[in-house]
Amino acid sequence: MIADPWPRLVTTVGLACLLLLSPGCKEEPPPPPKKAPRKVITLRVVMLVETGANLDSPPSSTGGCKLTRTEVTMLVNELVAFGNNAAPGVVFLWNGNVQKLESDCMKLLGFPFPPCFSQCSLTGVPDNCPRKVDVDWYTANVVNHAAGGPAGLVQADNYVNDDCTINIYFVGNGFVPGTTISISGVTSIPSNPVPDFVLITDFAFDDPDAPAQPTELQRFRTLLHESVCHWLRDDSSHPVVPAGVCPHNLCIGGQTFQACTAEYGAVWPSLVPQNVQDAISA
């Protein structure tokens, strides 16, 4: 007698069903996206002041930085807090220390000397006024410079030369080289052959008696712009923006901001575009 084939078929089908129901046959969930690697950047913060100045109560008339230590701390803490907004994984580390760099050339002499007259001989500087030096003067005479020299430094500058440290200098004022146009901030990017750094002025411009304006530095997001859009990206250029366009982009230039002041509510935008984040993360 031929055996009934159905029990075998049932058994085979039943085994197939068991296999389909076994844990090994379940559809596995996709792996979680990988987190962006951390990019840790250390901040070194320096205030360039006249010799003997008190960082907590600087002279009201000086060629040096007129921001207080508290105001500098506020601005740097904003950069630290910005961190991951610059690009995924970016972390700014700061130990809270503000280094004091004293310069004899930042001290001004009173009457009968002309206004804003330095006790140093600042060759080529209009009226011998340290608030009328250009940014190249800081590069040549302050950043990574030994004690003494044309800037009359009391201490040597302990510049940190690596790609993981931003040396941030808070100074009095600086002109665009070859002009009498004051700046709020400027960056020497890491790929430059000269020392790279971020330089932030006290926003009193070339007036030795005008007060520092930390709230204006906040409004213009000067330190964020210089550190993120230029130093981290290693690019000194601003995006090309057609006339009439107001992108919400931290990296815009001053002309774009002036044309779009109303659109921006008179506050510099803070968004970092994807192409800049990609450049930072590369």
Contacts in CASP RR format, 6 or more apart in sequence:
PFRMAT RR
TARGET T0000
AUTHOR 0000-0000-0000
METHOD contacts of the structure
MODEL  1
MIADPWPRLVTTVGLACLLLLSPGCKEEPPPPPKKAPRKVITLRVVMLVE
TGANLDSPPSSTGGCKLTRTEVTMLVNELVAFGNNAAPGVVFLWNGNVQK
LESDCMKLLGFPFPPCFSQCSLTGVPDNCPRKVDVDWYTANVVNHAAGGP
AGLVQADNYVNDDCTINIYFVGNGFVPGTTISISGVTSIPSNPVPDFVLI
TDFAFDDPDAPAQPTELQRFRTLLHESVCHWLRDDSSHPVVPAGVCPHNL
CIGGQTFQACTAEYGAVWPSLVPQNVQDAISA
19 25 0 8 1.000
35 88 0 8 1.000
35 89 0 8 1.000
36 87 0 8 1.000
36 88 0 8 1.000
36 89 0 8 1.000
36 281 0 8 1.000
37 89 0 8 1.000
38 89 0 8 1.000
38 90 0 8 1.000
38 91 0 8 1.000
39 87 0 8 1.000
39 89 0 8 1.000
39 90 0 8 1.000
39 91 0 8 1.000
39 280 0 8 1.000
39 281 0 8 1.000
40 91 0 8 1.000
40 93 0 8 1.000
40 164 0 8 1.000
41 90 0 8 1.000
41 91 0 8 1.000
41 92 0 8 1.000
41 93 0 8 1.000
41 164 0 8 1.000
41 165 0 8 1.000
41 166 0 8 1.000
41 232 0 8 1.000
42 92 0 8 1.000
42 93 0 8 1.000
42 94 0 8 1.000
42 160 0 8 1.000
42 164 0 8 1.000
42 165 0 8 1.000
42 166 0 8 1.000
43 76 0 8 1.000
43 79 0 8 1.000
43 80 0 8 1.000
43 92 0 8 1.000
43 93 0 8 1.000
43 94 0 8 1.000
43 165 0 8 1.000
43 166 0 8 1.000
43 168 0 8 1.000
44 99 0 8 1.000
44 158 0 8 1.000
44 160 0 8 1.000
44 165 0 8 1.000
44 166 0 8 1.000
44 167 0 8 1.000
44 168 0 8 1.000
45 72 0 8 1.000
45 76 0 8 1.000
45 94 0 8 1.000
45 96 0 8 1.000
45 97 0 8 1.000
45 98 0 8 1.000
45 99 0 8 1.000
45 168 0 8 1.000
45 170 0 8 1.000
46 98 0 8 1.000
46 99 0 8 1.000
46 100 0 8 1.000
46 101 0 8 1.000
46 157 0 8 1.000
46 167 0 8 1.000
46 168 0 8 1.000
46 169 0 8 1.000
46 170 0 8 1.000
47 55 0 8 1.000
47 65 0 8 1.000
47 67 0 8 1.000
47 69 0 8 1.000
47 72 0 8 1.000
47 98 0 8 1.000
47 99 0 8 1.000
47 100 0 8 1.000
47 101 0 8 1.000
47 169 0 8 1.000
47 170 0 8 1.000
48 64 0 8 1.000
48 65 0 8 1.000
48 101 0 8 1.000
48 103 0 8 1.000
48 106 0 8 1.000
48 138 0 8 1.000
48 142 0 8 1.000
48 169 0 8 1.000
48 170 0 8 1.000
48 171 0 8 1.000
48 172 0 8 1.000
49 55 0 8 1.000
49 58 0 8 1.000
49 62 0 8 1.000
49 64 0 8 1.000
49 65 0 8 1.000
49 100 0 8 1.000
49 101 0 8 1.000
49 102 0 8 1.000
49 103 0 8 1.000
49 106 0 8 1.000
50 59 0 8 1.000
50 62 0 8 1.000
50 63 0 8 1.000
50 64 0 8 1.000
50 102 0 8 1.000
50 103 0 8 1.000
50 104 0 8 1.000
50 106 0 8 1.000
50 107 0 8 1.000
50 108 0 8 1.000
51 102 0 8 1.000
51 103 0 8 1.000
51 104 0 8 1.000
51 106 0 8 1.000
51 107 0 8 1.000
51 154 0 8 1.000
52 102 0 8 1.000
53 59 0 8 1.000
53 62 0 8 1.000
53 64 0 8 1.000
53 100 0 8 1.000
53 102 0 8 1.000
53 106 0 8 1.000
55 68 0 8 1.000
55 69 0 8 1.000
55 98 0 8 1.000
55 100 0 8 1.000
56 68 0 8 1.000
56 69 0 8 1.000
56 70 0 8 1.000
57 68 0 8 1.000
58 64 0 8 1.000
58 65 0 8 1.000
58 66 0 8 1.000
58 67 0 8 1.000
58 68 0 8 1.000
58 212 0 8 1.000
59 66 0 8 1.000
60 66 0 8 1.000
60 209 0 8 1.000
60 211 0 8 1.000
61 108 0 8 1.000
61 208 0 8 1.000
61 209 0 8 1.000
62 106 0 8 1.000
62 107 0 8 1.000
62 108 0 8 1.000
62 172 0 8 1.000
62 208 0 8 1.000
63 106 0 8 1.000
63 107 0 8 1.000
63 108 0 8 1.000
63 116 0 8 1.000
63 118 0 8 1.000
63 129 0 8 1.000
63 130 0 8 1.000
63 131 0 8 1.000
63 172 0 8 1.000
63 173 0 8 1.000
63 208 0 8 1.000
64 103 0 8 1.000
64 106 0 8 1.000
64 130 0 8 1.000
64 131 0 8 1.000
64 171 0 8 1.000
64 172 0 8 1.000
64 202 0 8 1.000
65 72 0 8 1.000
65 170 0 8 1.000
65 171 0 8 1.000
65 172 0 8 1.000
65 201 0 8 1.000
65 202 0 8 1.000
65 212 0 8 1.000
66 172 0 8 1.000
66 202 0 8 1.000
66 204 0 8 1.000
66 211 0 8 1.000
66 212 0 8 1.000
67 75 0 8 1.000
67 170 0 8 1.000
67 202 0 8 1.000
67 212 0 8 1.000
67 214 0 8 1.000
68 212 0 8 1.000
69 98 0 8 1.000
71 212 0 8 1.000
71 214 0 8 1.000
72 98 0 8 1.000
72 170 0 8 1.000
73 96 0 8 1.000
73 98 0 8 1.000
74 214 0 8 1.000
74 218 0 8 1.000
75 200 0 8 1.000
75 214 0 8 1.000
75 217 0 8 1.000
75 218 0 8 1.000
75 223 0 8 1.000
76 94 0 8 1.000
76 96 0 8 1.000
76 168 0 8 1.000
76 223 0 8 1.000
77 94 0 8 1.000
78 218 0 8 1.000
78 223 0 8 1.000
78 224 0 8 1.000
79 92 0 8 1.000
79 223 0 8 1.000
79 224 0 8 1.000
79 227 0 8 1.000
80 92 0 8 1.000
80 93 0 8 1.000
80 94 0 8 1.000
82 92 0 8 1.000
82 224 0 8 1.000
82 228 0 8 1.000
82 270 0 8 1.000
83 90 0 8 1.000
83 91 0 8 1.000
83 92 0 8 1.000
84 90 0 8 1.000
84 91 0 8 1.000
85 270 0 8 1.000
85 272 0 8 1.000
86 228 0 8 1.000
86 232 0 8 1.000
86 272 0 8 1.000
86 277 0 8 1.000
86 280 0 8 1.000
87 232 0 8 1.000
87 272 0 8 1.000
87 276 0 8 1.000
87 277 0 8 1.000
87 278 0 8 1.000
87 280 0 8 1.000
87 281 0 8 1.000
88 277 0 8 1.000
88 281 0 8 1.000
89 281 0 8 1.000
90 232 0 8 1.000
90 280 0 8 1.000
99 158 0 8 1.000
100 155 0 8 1.000
101 142 0 8 1.000
101 153 0 8 1.000
101 154 0 8 1.000
101 155 0 8 1.000
101 157 0 8 1.000
101 169 0 8 1.000
102 153 0 8 1.000
102 154 0 8 1.000
102 155 0 8 1.000
103 130 0 8 1.000
103 142 0 8 1.000
103 151 0 8 1.000
103 152 0 8 1.000
103 153 0 8 1.000
103 154 0 8 1.000
104 119 0 8 1.000
104 120 0 8 1.000
104 152 0 8 1.000
104 153 0 8 1.000
104 154 0 8 1.000
105 118 0 8 1.000
105 119 0 8 1.000
105 120 0 8 1.000
105 122 0 8 1.000
105 130 0 8 1.000
105 150 0 8 1.000
105 151 0 8 1.000
105 152 0 8 1.000
106 118 0 8 1.000
106 130 0 8 1.000
106 172 0 8 1.000
107 118 0 8 1.000
107 119 0 8 1.000
108 116 0 8 1.000
108 117 0 8 1.000
108 118 0 8 1.000
108 119 0 8 1.000
108 130 0 8 1.000
108 208 0 8 1.000
109 117 0 8 1.000
109 118 0 8 1.000
109 119 0 8 1.000
110 117 0 8 1.000
114 127 0 8 1.000
114 128 0 8 1.000
115 127 0 8 1.000
115 129 0 8 1.000
115 208 0 8 1.000
116 127 0 8 1.000
116 129 0 8 1.000
116 130 0 8 1.000
116 131 0 8 1.000
116 132 0 8 1.000
116 206 0 8 1.000
116 208 0 8 1.000
117 127 0 8 1.000
117 128 0 8 1.000
117 129 0 8 1.000
118 125 0 8 1.000
118 128 0 8 1.000
118 129 0 8 1.000
118 130 0 8 1.000
120 128 0 8 1.000
120 130 0 8 1.000
120 150 0 8 1.000
120 151 0 8 1.000
120 152 0 8 1.000
121 128 0 8 1.000
122 128 0 8 1.000
122 129 0 8 1.000
122 130 0 8 1.000
122 133 0 8 1.000
122 137 0 8 1.000
122 150 0 8 1.000
123 150 0 8 1.000
125 132 0 8 1.000
125 133 0 8 1.000
125 137 0 8 1.000
126 132 0 8 1.000
126 180 0 8 1.000
129 206 0 8 1.000
129 208 0 8 1.000
130 172 0 8 1.000
131 172 0 8 1.000
131 173 0 8 1.000
131 174 0 8 1.000
131 204 0 8 1.000
131 205 0 8 1.000
131 206 0 8 1.000
131 207 0 8 1.000
131 208 0 8 1.000
132 173 0 8 1.000
132 174 0 8 1.000
132 175 0 8 1.000
132 180 0 8 1.000
132 206 0 8 1.000
133 173 0 8 1.000
133 174 0 8 1.000
133 175 0 8 1.000
134 174 0 8 1.000
134 175 0 8 1.000
134 176 0 8 1.000
134 177 0 8 1.000
134 178 0 8 1.000
134 179 0 8 1.000
135 174 0 8 1.000
135 175 0 8 1.000
135 176 0 8 1.000
135 177 0 8 1.000
135 183 0 8 1.000
135 186 0 8 1.000
135 199 0 8 1.000
136 177 0 8 1.000
137 151 0 8 1.000
137 174 0 8 1.000
138 169 0 8 1.000
138 171 0 8 1.000
138 174 0 8 1.000
138 199 0 8 1.000
139 188 0 8 1.000
139 194 0 8 1.000
139 195 0 8 1.000
140 150 0 8 1.000
141 149 0 8 1.000
141 150 0 8 1.000
141 151 0 8 1.000
142 151 0 8 1.000
142 153 0 8 1.000
142 157 0 8 1.000
142 169 0 8 1.000
142 171 0 8 1.000
143 157 0 8 1.000
143 159 0 8 1.000
143 167 0 8 1.000
143 169 0 8 1.000
143 188 0 8 1.000
143 194 0 8 1.000
143 195 0 8 1.000
143 197 0 8 1.000
144 157 0 8 1.000
144 159 0 8 1.000
144 161 0 8 1.000
144 195 0 8 1.000
145 151 0 8 1.000
145 153 0 8 1.000
145 156 0 8 1.000
145 157 0 8 1.000
146 153 0 8 1.000
146 156 0 8 1.000
147 153 0 8 1.000
147 154 0 8 1.000
147 155 0 8 1.000
147 156 0 8 1.000
148 154 0 8 1.000
159 167 0 8 1.000
159 195 0 8 1.000
159 197 0 8 1.000
160 167 0 8 1.000
161 195 0 8 1.000
163 190 0 8 1.000
166 197 0 8 1.000
166 198 0 8 1.000
166 227 0 8 1.000
166 231 0 8 1.000
167 195 0 8 1.000
167 196 0 8 1.000
167 197 0 8 1.000
167 198 0 8 1.000
168 197 0 8 1.000
168 198 0 8 1.000
168 199 0 8 1.000
168 200 0 8 1.000
168 223 0 8 1.000
168 227 0 8 1.000
169 197 0 8 1.000
169 198 0 8 1.000
169 199 0 8 1.000
169 200 0 8 1.000
170 200 0 8 1.000
170 201 0 8 1.000
170 202 0 8 1.000
171 199 0 8 1.000
171 200 0 8 1.000
171 201 0 8 1.000
171 202 0 8 1.000
172 201 0 8 1.000
172 202 0 8 1.000
172 204 0 8 1.000
173 182 0 8 1.000
173 201 0 8 1.000
173 202 0 8 1.000
173 204 0 8 1.000
173 205 0 8 1.000
173 206 0 8 1.000
174 182 0 8 1.000
174 183 0 8 1.000
174 199 0 8 1.000
174 201 0 8 1.000
175 181 0 8 1.000
175 182 0 8 1.000
175 183 0 8 1.000
175 206 0 8 1.000
176 182 0 8 1.000
176 183 0 8 1.000
180 206 0 8 1.000
182 201 0 8 1.000
182 205 0 8 1.000
182 206 0 8 1.000
183 201 0 8 1.000
184 200 0 8 1.000
184 201 0 8 1.000
184 203 0 8 1.000
184 216 0 8 1.000
184 217 0 8 1.000
184 220 0 8 1.000
184 222 0 8 1.000
185 198 0 8 1.000
185 199 0 8 1.000
185 200 0 8 1.000
185 201 0 8 1.000
185 222 0 8 1.000
185 226 0 8 1.000
186 198 0 8 1.000
186 199 0 8 1.000
186 226 0 8 1.000
187 196 0 8 1.000
187 197 0 8 1.000
187 198 0 8 1.000
187 199 0 8 1.000
187 226 0 8 1.000
187 227 0 8 1.000
187 230 0 8 1.000
187 231 0 8 1.000
187 236 0 8 1.000
188 194 0 8 1.000
188 195 0 8 1.000
188 196 0 8 1.000
188 197 0 8 1.000
188 198 0 8 1.000
188 199 0 8 1.000
189 196 0 8 1.000
189 230 0 8 1.000
189 231 0 8 1.000
189 234 0 8 1.000
189 235 0 8 1.000
189 236 0 8 1.000
190 196 0 8 1.000
190 231 0 8 1.000
190 234 0 8 1.000
191 234 0 8 1.000
196 231 0 8 1.000
198 223 0 8 1.000
198 226 0 8 1.000
198 227 0 8 1.000
198 230 0 8 1.000
198 231 0 8 1.000
199 226 0 8 1.000
200 217 0 8 1.000
200 222 0 8 1.000
200 223 0 8 1.000
200 226 0 8 1.000
202 212 0 8 1.000
202 213 0 8 1.000
203 212 0 8 1.000
203 213 0 8 1.000
203 214 0 8 1.000
203 216 0 8 1.000
203 217 0 8 1.000
204 210 0 8 1.000
204 211 0 8 1.000
204 212 0 8 1.000
204 213 0 8 1.000
217 223 0 8 1.000
219 266 0 8 1.000
219 267 0 8 1.000
219 268 0 8 1.000
220 257 0 8 1.000
220 268 0 8 1.000
221 250 0 8 1.000
221 267 0 8 1.000
221 268 0 8 1.000
221 270 0 8 1.000
224 250 0 8 1.000
224 270 0 8 1.000
225 250 0 8 1.000
225 251 0 8 1.000
225 268 0 8 1.000
228 250 0 8 1.000
228 251 0 8 1.000
228 272 0 8 1.000
228 276 0 8 1.000
228 280 0 8 1.000
229 235 0 8 1.000
229 238 0 8 1.000
229 250 0 8 1.000
229 251 0 8 1.000
229 272 0 8 1.000
229 276 0 8 1.000
230 236 0 8 1.000
232 280 0 8 1.000
233 251 0 8 1.000
233 276 0 8 1.000
233 279 0 8 1.000
233 280 0 8 1.000
234 279 0 8 1.000
235 279 0 8 1.000
238 251 0 8 1.000
238 252 0 8 1.000
238 253 0 8 1.000
238 254 0 8 1.000
238 256 0 8 1.000
239 247 0 8 1.000
239 249 0 8 1.000
239 251 0 8 1.000
239 252 0 8 1.000
239 253 0 8 1.000
239 273 0 8 1.000
241 247 0 8 1.000
241 252 0 8 1.000
241 253 0 8 1.000
241 256 0 8 1.000
243 259 0 8 1.000
244 259 0 8 1.000
244 260 0 8 1.000
246 256 0 8 1.000
246 259 0 8 1.000
246 260 0 8 1.000
246 263 0 8 1.000
246 264 0 8 1.000
247 256 0 8 1.000
247 269 0 8 1.000
247 273 0 8 1.000
248 264 0 8 1.000
248 269 0 8 1.000
248 270 0 8 1.000
248 271 0 8 1.000
249 269 0 8 1.000
249 271 0 8 1.000
249 272 0 8 1.000
249 273 0 8 1.000
250 268 0 8 1.000
250 269 0 8 1.000
250 270 0 8 1.000
250 271 0 8 1.000
250 272 0 8 1.000
250 276 0 8 1.000
251 272 0 8 1.000
251 273 0 8 1.000
251 276 0 8 1.000
252 260 0 8 1.000
252 268 0 8 1.000
252 269 0 8 1.000
257 264 0 8 1.000
257 268 0 8 1.000
END
